[in-house]
């Protein structure tokens, strides 16, 4: 998609507010469109809805839908007129982002591929000063789309070793080093919790350490859940619950996408990404409920539910990161609990922290990025839910406050490191289109993490 300013070529896309005089018999209601074609000019009118209801986030959604209308008419050369939309830098970026989201297509497994592309996008605006921000956004969205592609890929094609291959391919030519530990090294390190989850699969686990050295500053660490397929283990999921469990590695994909965005934009920060990749399947060697397993930290864990596996892999990944990398702070991202979806729905990411200052920065970054984070309570009394009669801790806290107790479990393995846990189980993968996201993976939190690291 080529971006230009004041060339006024191709179809004119003119946005108008509801109830405003526009010279045409057009109501201007949200997502209404009217093509006007003459021998001299092609114009597509689009409705913005009520003037006092317009926000930058709504602009993204409106132009997400406008892209689909352009596609319907095969208009691939478009000039966005000022119309009622008084363009400024932020609105130009919102329009562009809406178009980019709508241009995303995951057609890897389709015999007929997407054949429409918006080739030229022009703005009736003095936009030279916003060019750098457009380039930055383009690179961030490349990270978002990488996250979506990885998360949408079927488990038959994406498992620990092929995840490593994809990461190395995507990072080729970027300032990101990749180190990988196989089963033997993982055993030597003593990552017993992580290894326990991997026992049911014939796919070798891969502990992946990515390092973007944009500076010599004290490192920041991003840790992502990397369960490339989750059957639930012996606490097996129902069939309908397993159908999309290739998406259970969305946390790791978010880390990969964020690192790519940071590297493409040359952000001068020192950032590590850590992923404990495995499958959670069933065979004669698989871990079972009632097992008492070890961990890298030395803590013993009672396995009360084998479908609470992500927190076991993260326990070792977080402890390794805190103990070995010693970051100034770390953020973990995981499709961790259905309980968080029950609490917050599909739009919000739930958060747990041991440091309010860091949490405030994450929330501020999410608002800048146009994403939604909600801080959950993390009072010490929630720790009692995870108490075990036989081990140091249980891997599940029972029926109540499941999203909170899962986060509190992870907090037992971060040492004294400042930390925020982001449970992206709701917004990471959608069963139905919502806002400017279609069905499937969304790449949520890539923009927030990019903003957080950039501003740090």
Backbone torsions as a table, in degrees:
resi	resn	phi	psi	omega
1	UNK	NA	110.5	179.2
2	UNK	-85.0	134.6	-178.3
3	UNK	-107.1	135.0	176.0
4	UNK	-143.0	172.3	-178.6
5	UNK	-133.7	131.6	173.0
6	UNK	61.8	27.2	173.7
7	UNK	-88.1	-26.2	175.4
8	UNK	51.2	52.3	179.2
9	UNK	-112.2	154.6	177.0
10	UNK	79.7	-158.0	-179.6
11	UNK	-70.5	135.9	176.9
12	UNK	-88.0	120.7	175.4
13	UNK	-101.3	110.3	-174.3
14	UNK	-114.4	119.3	-178.6
15	UNK	-94.8	134.3	-178.9
16	UNK	-133.4	148.7	179.0
17	UNK	-84.0	153.7	176.2
18	UNK	-65.9	131.9	176.4
19	UNK	83.9	-4.6	178.6
20	UNK	-90.5	145.5	177.4
21	UNK	-67.6	127.3	-177.5
22	UNK	-129.4	3.7	178.2
23	UNK	79.5	0.1	178.3
24	UNK	-131.4	160.6	176.3
25	UNK	-83.1	71.3	-174.0
26	UNK	-134.6	130.3	-171.1
27	UNK	-79.7	-18.8	178.0
28	UNK	71.9	13.3	179.7
29	UNK	-70.6	153.4	-177.8
30	UNK	-50.6	131.0	173.4
31	UNK	64.8	17.4	168.2
32	UNK	-91.9	143.0	-177.2
33	UNK	-133.8	149.1	177.3
34	UNK	-142.3	111.3	175.3
35	UNK	-80.4	135.2	176.8
36	UNK	-126.3	111.7	-173.2
37	UNK	-120.0	125.0	176.2
38	UNK	-128.8	177.8	178.8
39	UNK	-68.2	-21.0	-176.3
40	UNK	-96.5	-31.4	-170.2
41	UNK	-156.9	147.3	171.6
42	UNK	-110.5	126.5	-179.3
43	UNK	-128.5	139.0	172.5
44	UNK	-118.9	112.8	175.8
45	UNK	-83.0	136.7	176.4
46	UNK	-129.0	140.4	-178.9
47	UNK	-86.1	134.9	177.7
48	UNK	-98.6	-10.1	-175.0
49	UNK	79.6	-159.4	-177.2
50	UNK	-67.7	135.4	-176.4
51	UNK	-60.8	-39.3	-175.9
52	UNK	-79.1	-1.5	179.8
53	UNK	-105.0	-0.4	-174.6
54	UNK	-78.9	128.9	175.2
55	UNK	-129.6	166.3	178.1
56	UNK	-61.2	-38.3	179.8
57	UNK	-65.8	-39.1	178.4
58	UNK	-67.5	-35.5	176.5
59	UNK	-58.7	-42.3	178.1
60	UNK	-58.6	-44.8	-179.0
61	UNK	-65.9	-44.2	-178.9
62	UNK	-61.2	-41.2	-178.6
63	UNK	-82.5	-21.1	167.6
64	UNK	-58.6	-45.9	179.1
65	UNK	-73.0	-32.6	177.8
66	UNK	-63.0	-37.1	178.2
67	UNK	-58.5	-41.4	-179.9
68	UNK	-65.1	-35.3	177.4
69	UNK	-69.0	-40.7	176.2
70	UNK	-61.6	-40.1	178.4
71	UNK	-62.1	-40.4	-179.1
72	UNK	-58.6	-39.8	-179.3
73	UNK	-93.5	0.8	-178.6
74	UNK	58.4	38.2	174.4
75	UNK	-86.2	103.7	-174.9
76	UNK	-107.8	6.0	177.9
77	UNK	-133.9	108.0	-165.6
78	UNK	-130.6	140.7	173.2
79	UNK	-120.1	120.6	179.2
80	UNK	-83.1	111.0	179.6
81	UNK	-78.8	158.8	177.9
82	UNK	-59.9	-47.2	-179.0
83	UNK	48.2	-138.1	175.6
84	UNK	-83.7	-14.0	-178.0
85	UNK	-83.6	99.5	-178.5
86	UNK	-75.2	95.0	-172.7
87	UNK	-64.0	138.0	168.7
88	UNK	-135.4	176.5	-177.4
89	UNK	-54.7	-47.6	-176.1
90	UNK	-64.2	-37.5	179.4
91	UNK	-72.7	-35.7	174.4
92	UNK	-58.6	-44.7	178.9
93	UNK	-65.2	-38.1	178.9
94	UNK	-65.1	-42.9	176.8
95	UNK	-60.5	-48.0	-178.1
96	UNK	-62.2	-43.4	-179.8
97	UNK	-64.7	-40.3	176.9
98	UNK	-58.8	-44.4	177.2
99	UNK	-62.5	-42.7	-179.7
100	UNK	-61.9	-46.8	178.3
101	UNK	-57.0	-42.0	-177.5
102	UNK	-70.9	-23.9	-179.4
103	UNK	-77.8	-13.9	-177.0
104	UNK	-69.2	135.1	176.9
105	UNK	-145.4	129.1	174.6
106	UNK	-106.0	96.0	-176.1
107	UNK	-118.2	25.8	-177.1
108	UNK	-54.6	-36.7	-174.2
109	UNK	-103.7	8.1	178.9
110	UNK	-96.3	141.0	178.7
111	UNK	-74.0	-30.7	175.8
112	UNK	-103.1	119.0	-175.8
113	UNK	-88.2	158.3	175.9
114	UNK	-59.8	128.0	-174.7
115	UNK	-114.6	3.2	179.3
116	UNK	-105.3	137.3	175.5
117	UNK	-142.0	130.0	173.8
118	UNK	-76.2	107.8	-171.5
119	UNK	-81.4	-41.8	-176.0
120	UNK	-131.0	130.4	178.4
121	UNK	-126.5	115.4	-178.5
122	UNK	-112.9	146.8	176.9
123	UNK	-120.1	134.8	172.0
124	UNK	-79.0	80.3	-169.7
125	UNK	-165.5	145.2	174.6
126	UNK	-79.7	89.6	-165.2
127	UNK	-105.3	6.6	-176.4
128	UNK	-56.1	-35.1	-176.9
129	UNK	-71.4	-15.0	-178.1
130	UNK	-100.9	0.3	-176.8
131	UNK	-58.3	-42.5	-179.3
132	UNK	-63.1	-38.9	179.4
133	UNK	-70.1	-31.8	175.6
134	UNK	-65.8	-42.5	177.4
135	UNK	-63.4	-42.3	178.6
136	UNK	-61.0	-47.4	179.7
137	UNK	-62.2	-39.9	178.0
138	UNK	-56.9	-44.0	-179.4
139	UNK	-70.0	-37.9	176.2
140	UNK	-62.1	-42.9	-179.7
141	UNK	-68.1	-26.8	172.1
142	UNK	-62.8	-38.2	175.5
143	UNK	-66.5	-41.6	177.7
144	UNK	-61.3	-46.0	-177.8
145	UNK	-67.9	-34.2	174.8
146	UNK	-62.5	-44.1	177.8
147	UNK	-60.0	-43.8	179.7
148	UNK	-64.2	-43.6	179.9
149	UNK	-61.0	-47.3	-179.9
150	UNK	-61.4	-44.6	-176.2
151	UNK	-70.1	-32.0	179.7
152	UNK	-77.7	-17.7	-175.2
153	UNK	-69.5	134.3	-177.9
154	UNK	-63.5	149.5	-176.5
155	UNK	-64.3	-23.8	177.7
156	UNK	-66.1	-23.6	-179.6
157	UNK	-104.9	-25.3	-178.3
158	UNK	-120.0	105.7	175.2
159	UNK	-135.3	177.9	-168.7
160	UNK	-48.5	-48.5	-176.5
161	UNK	-70.4	-36.7	179.1
162	UNK	-75.0	-26.9	172.2
163	UNK	-61.7	-43.5	176.8
164	UNK	-59.5	-44.2	179.9
165	UNK	-60.6	-43.6	179.5
166	UNK	-63.9	-42.2	179.2
167	UNK	-60.9	-47.8	-179.5
168	UNK	-62.7	-38.4	178.4
169	UNK	-65.0	-45.0	-177.3
170	UNK	-69.5	-29.5	-177.7
171	UNK	-92.2	-0.9	179.2
172	UNK	-59.6	126.3	-179.6
173	UNK	87.5	-5.5	176.7
174	UNK	-101.1	163.3	-177.5
175	UNK	-84.5	57.2	-179.4
176	UNK	-132.5	119.7	175.6
177	UNK	-90.6	145.1	-179.2
178	UNK	-126.5	124.9	175.9
179	UNK	-120.2	139.1	-175.3
180	UNK	-130.9	131.6	173.9
181	UNK	-104.2	130.9	173.4
182	UNK	-90.2	-172.1	-174.5
183	UNK	-56.7	-43.2	-176.6
184	UNK	-60.5	-47.3	-180.0
185	UNK	-66.9	-38.8	178.8
186	UNK	-61.7	-40.8	177.1
187	UNK	-64.9	-43.7	-179.9
188	UNK	-60.5	-37.9	180.0
189	UNK	-71.2	-25.0	179.6
190	UNK	91.9	29.8	178.2
191	UNK	-82.9	70.3	-171.3
192	UNK	-72.3	-32.5	179.3
193	UNK	-67.1	-48.3	178.1
194	UNK	-59.1	-47.2	-179.1
195	UNK	-62.9	-35.2	-179.3
196	UNK	-59.8	-41.1	179.4
197	UNK	-64.3	-35.3	-173.6
198	UNK	-77.4	-12.5	-170.4
199	UNK	-63.8	-27.1	-177.2
200	UNK	-80.4	-3.3	-176.6
201	UNK	-115.2	147.5	174.7
202	UNK	-87.9	0.6	175.7
203	UNK	-86.9	127.2	-177.2
204	UNK	-67.7	132.9	175.4
205	UNK	-66.2	152.4	-179.8
206	UNK	-133.2	118.5	176.9
207	UNK	-95.4	114.1	-168.1
208	UNK	-110.3	125.5	177.6
209	UNK	-118.7	117.6	-179.9
210	UNK	-111.7	137.8	-176.6
211	UNK	-132.9	112.1	172.8
212	UNK	-99.4	109.8	-176.8
213	UNK	-102.9	78.4	177.0
214	UNK	-83.0	-7.9	177.2
215	UNK	-163.0	177.1	175.6
216	UNK	-100.4	15.7	-179.6
217	UNK	-64.6	167.4	172.8
218	UNK	-57.6	133.8	-171.7
219	UNK	-71.6	152.6	169.5
220	UNK	-109.1	142.8	-178.1
221	UNK	-122.6	136.8	174.6
222	UNK	-117.1	126.5	-177.0
223	UNK	-120.9	128.6	-176.6
224	UNK	-123.3	138.0	174.2
225	UNK	-66.0	129.0	-174.4
226	UNK	-123.0	43.7	177.6
227	UNK	-84.0	102.3	-171.2
228	UNK	-74.4	-16.6	167.4
229	UNK	-157.9	135.3	-175.7
230	UNK	-127.4	105.5	175.3
231	UNK	-83.2	-13.9	-172.3
232	UNK	96.4	-9.6	-176.2
233	UNK	67.2	-150.0	-179.2
234	UNK	-66.4	-20.7	168.9
235	UNK	-86.4	62.5	-163.6
236	UNK	-66.6	143.3	177.6
237	UNK	-76.2	156.2	169.6
238	UNK	-66.9	159.7	-174.6
239	UNK	-55.4	-43.7	-178.3
240	UNK	-67.9	-26.9	178.4
241	UNK	-75.8	-19.6	-178.9
242	UNK	-90.2	-18.4	-168.6
243	UNK	-57.6	-32.0	-177.8
244	UNK	-113.5	20.5	-174.3
245	UNK	-77.5	5.6	165.5
246	UNK	-68.5	-16.7	-178.0
247	UNK	-84.2	2.5	-175.7
248	UNK	-75.0	2.1	174.5
249	UNK	-105.2	17.1	-177.7
250	UNK	-59.4	-32.8	177.6
251	UNK	-61.3	-44.3	178.3
252	UNK	-66.4	-39.2	178.4
253	UNK	-63.5	-34.8	177.4
254	UNK	-64.4	-41.5	176.6
255	UNK	-60.9	-46.3	-179.0
256	UNK	-62.4	-45.7	-179.6
257	UNK	-64.3	-40.6	179.1
258	UNK	-65.0	-42.3	178.2
259	UNK	-62.4	-40.3	178.9
260	UNK	-63.6	-43.7	178.9
261	UNK	-61.2	-43.2	179.5
262	UNK	-62.6	-43.4	-177.9
263	UNK	-69.6	-42.1	179.9
264	UNK	-61.2	-35.0	-179.4
265	UNK	-92.2	1.9	175.4
266	UNK	62.0	35.4	179.8
267	UNK	-65.7	129.4	-172.9
268	UNK	-85.3	72.5	177.3
269	UNK	-137.5	159.4	179.3
270	UNK	-106.6	107.3	-169.4
271	UNK	-130.0	131.5	173.0
272	UNK	-105.6	146.1	169.3
273	UNK	-121.5	133.3	-177.0
274	UNK	-128.7	130.5	-179.3
275	UNK	-137.4	128.5	172.0
276	UNK	-101.5	95.3	-172.5
277	UNK	-90.9	134.8	177.7
278	UNK	-164.9	170.1	166.9
279	UNK	-105.6	156.4	174.5
280	UNK	-117.9	93.3	-175.0
281	UNK	-125.4	-172.4	-174.6
282	UNK	-124.9	128.8	165.5
283	UNK	-152.7	-169.9	-177.4
284	UNK	-68.0	-16.0	-179.4
285	UNK	-101.9	-2.9	-173.8
286	UNK	-63.6	149.6	177.1
287	UNK	-69.1	157.0	-170.4
288	UNK	-129.9	160.9	172.9
289	UNK	-64.9	142.1	-177.0
290	UNK	93.6	-15.2	176.5
291	UNK	-64.4	146.2	171.2
292	UNK	-111.5	113.2	-174.1
293	UNK	-114.2	159.8	176.9
294	UNK	-90.3	-173.7	177.7
295	UNK	-155.7	165.5	179.1
296	UNK	-60.2	-32.4	-178.4
297	UNK	-72.3	-16.9	-174.1
298	UNK	98.9	-15.1	178.0
299	UNK	-70.9	143.5	173.2
300	UNK	-96.0	147.9	-173.2
301	UNK	-130.0	127.6	173.3
302	UNK	-84.8	125.0	179.5
303	UNK	-86.8	100.4	178.6
304	UNK	-90.3	-18.3	-179.0
305	UNK	-156.4	121.2	-178.5
306	UNK	-75.4	-10.8	176.0
307	UNK	-87.0	0.9	170.6
308	UNK	-100.6	54.3	-171.8
309	UNK	-87.5	-31.0	-175.7
310	UNK	-60.6	-38.3	-179.1
311	UNK	-68.8	-24.9	176.9
312	UNK	-72.7	-42.8	177.2
313	UNK	-65.8	-39.7	-179.4
314	UNK	-70.1	-31.6	179.2
315	UNK	-56.3	-46.9	179.4
316	UNK	-73.5	-36.9	179.4
317	UNK	-65.8	-42.4	179.3
318	UNK	-67.2	-42.9	-179.4
319	UNK	-65.4	-42.3	177.3
320	UNK	-58.3	-45.8	-177.9
321	UNK	-62.6	-46.7	-179.6
322	UNK	-65.1	-39.6	-172.8
323	UNK	-83.0	-33.2	-173.7
324	UNK	-101.7	-48.7	-178.5
325	UNK	-79.7	-32.7	179.0
326	UNK	54.0	59.7	-177.1
327	UNK	-75.4	161.4	174.4
328	UNK	-67.9	-32.1	169.9
329	UNK	-160.1	163.2	176.0
330	UNK	-139.5	147.7	178.7
331	UNK	-120.9	127.6	172.0
332	UNK	-109.4	146.7	179.8
333	UNK	-128.9	131.0	-174.1
334	UNK	-157.2	140.4	166.4
335	UNK	-80.0	77.3	-164.7
336	UNK	-89.1	-44.9	-171.3
337	UNK	-140.5	139.3	168.7
338	UNK	-67.0	-25.2	-179.8
339	UNK	-61.5	-33.2	179.0
340	UNK	-69.4	-34.2	176.9
341	UNK	-66.5	-40.0	177.0
342	UNK	-61.8	-38.4	-178.3
343	UNK	-72.3	-44.8	-167.7
344	UNK	-117.7	-7.6	-177.0
345	UNK	79.0	-162.7	-172.5
346	UNK	-89.3	-13.9	-173.0
347	UNK	-87.2	-36.6	-170.2
348	UNK	-97.9	142.7	167.4
349	UNK	-91.0	129.7	178.1
350	UNK	-89.3	143.3	-173.7
351	UNK	-130.4	142.3	173.6
352	UNK	-127.0	143.6	-178.1
353	UNK	-145.9	163.0	169.7
354	UNK	-114.2	9.4	-177.4
355	UNK	-149.5	110.9	-173.5
356	UNK	-67.7	-35.7	179.5
357	UNK	-60.1	-43.7	178.2
358	UNK	-66.3	-39.9	179.0
359	UNK	-61.1	-42.0	179.1
360	UNK	-61.2	-37.9	178.0
361	UNK	-66.4	-40.3	178.8
362	UNK	-62.9	-45.5	-179.7
363	UNK	-64.2	-42.6	178.0
364	UNK	-61.3	-40.5	179.0
365	UNK	-66.4	-37.9	179.7
366	UNK	-64.8	-36.8	178.8
367	UNK	-67.9	-40.1	175.7
368	UNK	-62.3	-35.3	-175.8
369	UNK	-84.2	-10.6	-177.8
370	UNK	77.5	28.1	176.9
371	UNK	-117.4	169.7	-168.8
372	UNK	-122.8	120.3	178.0
373	UNK	-125.1	133.7	178.5
374	UNK	-124.0	122.6	179.7
375	UNK	-76.4	126.8	176.4
376	UNK	-93.7	155.9	177.7
377	UNK	-65.9	150.2	179.0
378	UNK	-140.7	41.7	178.3
379	UNK	-64.1	150.8	-175.9
380	UNK	-59.7	-26.8	-177.0
381	UNK	-65.7	-18.3	175.7
382	UNK	-68.6	-20.2	179.9
383	UNK	-63.5	-27.6	-179.6
384	UNK	-63.1	-28.3	-179.7
385	UNK	-61.8	-28.1	-175.9
386	UNK	-96.9	8.5	-179.1
387	UNK	-69.6	144.3	-179.9
388	UNK	-120.5	145.4	175.6
389	UNK	-80.9	-16.2	-172.4
390	UNK	-118.9	-17.6	-176.7
391	UNK	-136.3	-179.3	-179.9
392	UNK	-69.0	-28.5	-176.8
393	UNK	-161.9	152.7	173.8
394	UNK	-99.7	153.3	-177.3
395	UNK	-87.7	4.3	174.4
396	UNK	-150.6	143.3	-172.4
397	UNK	-99.7	7.1	-179.7
398	UNK	101.8	-167.3	-169.6
399	UNK	-72.3	-32.3	-169.5
400	UNK	-98.0	147.5	175.6
401	UNK	53.9	39.9	-173.4
402	UNK	-61.4	-37.4	178.8
403	UNK	-67.5	-34.6	179.7
404	UNK	-73.7	-48.2	-176.1
405	UNK	-66.3	-30.4	175.5
406	UNK	-64.7	-43.8	176.5
407	UNK	-64.7	-39.8	178.8
408	UNK	-64.2	-35.1	175.5
409	UNK	-59.2	-47.5	-179.8
410	UNK	-61.4	-35.7	-179.4
411	UNK	-60.9	-18.0	177.7
412	UNK	-75.6	-5.8	-173.2
413	UNK	-123.3	15.1	-177.2
414	UNK	-103.4	4.1	-176.1
415	UNK	56.6	-134.5	179.7
416	UNK	-100.6	13.3	-177.2
417	UNK	-72.0	137.5	172.7
418	UNK	-63.0	134.8	-167.8
419	UNK	-152.9	142.8	169.5
420	UNK	-129.8	133.2	174.4
421	UNK	-102.6	129.1	179.2
422	UNK	-115.9	111.7	178.5
423	UNK	-91.5	105.7	-174.6
424	UNK	-100.0	21.8	-175.2
425	UNK	-58.4	-33.4	179.7
426	UNK	-74.6	-63.0	-171.0
427	UNK	-83.6	-8.0	-174.2
428	UNK	-71.5	-29.7	-175.9
429	UNK	-148.0	120.8	-171.8
430	UNK	-108.1	137.9	175.1
431	UNK	-79.8	-20.9	178.9
432	UNK	-139.0	150.0	178.5
433	UNK	-59.4	144.2	-177.5
434	UNK	-152.1	125.7	178.4
435	UNK	62.3	-125.9	177.6
436	UNK	-101.8	24.4	173.7
437	UNK	-114.8	139.0	173.5
438	UNK	-89.5	-168.3	177.2
439	UNK	-64.1	143.1	174.7
440	UNK	98.0	-151.0	-173.0
441	UNK	-68.7	145.4	-176.4
442	UNK	-112.5	-23.2	-174.5
443	UNK	74.5	21.3	-177.9
444	UNK	-60.0	144.7	178.3
445	UNK	83.1	-9.4	173.1
446	UNK	-61.5	-47.1	-178.3
447	UNK	-65.4	-40.5	-179.9
448	UNK	-64.0	-46.6	-178.9
449	UNK	-65.6	-41.2	176.4
450	UNK	-57.1	-47.6	-178.3
451	UNK	-63.8	-42.3	179.9
452	UNK	-60.1	-49.5	-178.3
453	UNK	-66.2	-43.8	-179.5
454	UNK	-59.2	-42.0	-175.3
455	UNK	-80.8	-14.0	-174.0
456	UNK	-66.5	NA	NA
